[in-house]
Amino acid sequence: MFEDIFTRFYQGNHAIKVIGVWGKDGLVLEKKFFSDSFDLNGHIDLDFSGAELADIITKLDRTKTAAGSYFLKLVYRNNALMIYSLTRDYFLMILTDNNILEGKLKFYLDLYRDQLISLL
């Protein structure tokens, strides 16, 4: 469903390792891996992380100061895990190398956000 958009994200940002859309219920709608050499086992369990982050995001949304739109970035060793709000119920999670150009990634998010949302 999101594969074409995920591929376009990657074509503009080759530091992306994994990209996916999660619901705030903690379940992944779809994710795509771009790094064959990157072994997630023993590094980051994205399904578990997505579920845990969904819980945190839901709690933050209940506060007046953080409700609605958000961006979270977690740095782990040589990786960055970035979470962008899409809608009230869904978020985009991207695992990248630390050398990602965040402005470029944000440009692609702004470019494809409406398309991502229309597929939800």
C-alpha positions in Angstrom: 0.0 0.0 0.0 2.8 2.5 1.0 5.6 0.7 -0.9 5.9 3.2 -3.8 6.1 6.2 -1.4 8.6 4.4 0.8 10.8 3.8 -2.3 10.6 7.4 -3.3 11.7 8.4 0.3 14.6 6.1 0.0 15.7 7.3 -3.5 16.1 10.8 -2.0 17.6 9.6 1.3 19.9 6.5 1.0 20.7 6.6 4.7 17.2 5.1 5.4 17.4 1.6 6.7 13.7 1.0 7.5 10.6 3.1 7.1 7.0 2.3 8.2 3.6 3.5 9.3 2.4 2.5 12.7 -1.0 3.1 14.4 -1.2 4.4 17.9 -2.6 1.0 18.8 1.0 -0.2 18.4 0.5 -2.2 15.3 2.5 -1.7 12.1 0.4 -1.1 9.0 3.4 -1.5 6.6 7.2 -1.3 6.8 9.9 -1.6 4.2 13.6 -2.6 4.7 16.3 -0.9 2.5 19.5 -2.3 4.0 20.3 -5.9 3.4 23.4 -5.7 5.5 21.6 -4.2 8.5 20.7 -7.0 10.9 17.9 -5.8 13.2 18.2 -8.8 15.4 20.2 -7.8 18.5 20.0 -4.1 17.6 16.5 -2.7 17.5 13.2 -4.6 17.6 11.1 -2.2 15.5 7.8 -4.0 16.1 8.3 -3.8 19.9 9.7 -0.2 19.7 6.7 0.9 17.5 4.3 -0.5 20.1 6.1 1.1 23.0 6.4 4.5 21.1 2.7 4.4 20.3 2.0 4.2 24.0 4.2 7.1 24.7 2.8 9.2 21.9 -0.7 8.5 23.0 0.1 9.7 26.5 1.8 12.8 25.1 -1.3 13.5 23.0 -3.4 13.7 26.1 -1.5 16.7 27.3 -2.4 20.1 26.0 1.2 21.1 25.1 2.0 18.1 22.9 -1.3 17.2 21.2 -1.5 16.9 17.5 1.7 17.3 15.5 5.0 16.0 16.8 8.5 14.9 15.9 10.6 12.6 18.0 14.2 11.6 17.4 16.1 8.8 19.3 19.8 8.3 18.7 21.2 4.8 19.3 24.8 4.0 18.4 25.1 4.9 14.7 21.4 4.9 14.1 18.6 7.5 14.4 15.0 6.6 14.9 12.7 9.4 13.8 9.0 9.5 14.4 6.7 12.0 12.6 3.0 12.5 13.2 0.7 11.8 10.2 -2.8 11.9 11.7 -4.4 11.6 15.1 -4.1 7.8 14.9 -1.0 7.1 12.8 2.7 8.0 12.7 5.7 7.4 10.4 8.8 5.8 11.9 12.1 5.9 10.0 15.3 4.2 11.1 18.4 5.8 9.5 22.1 6.1 9.7 23.2 9.0 11.9 24.5 10.9 8.8 21.0 11.5 7.4 20.3 15.0 6.3 17.2 15.8 8.4 16.2 18.8 6.4 16.1 16.6 3.2 14.1 13.9 5.0 11.6 16.6 6.2 11.4 17.9 2.6 10.3 14.4 1.4 7.9 14.1 4.3 6.3 17.4 3.4 6.2 16.3 -0.2 4.5 13.0 0.4 2.6 13.6 3.6 -0.8 14.1 1.9 -0.3 10.9 -0.2 0.6 8.9 2.9 -2.5 10.2 4.7 -4.8 9.5 1.8 -3.8 5.8 2.0 -4.7 5.5 5.7 
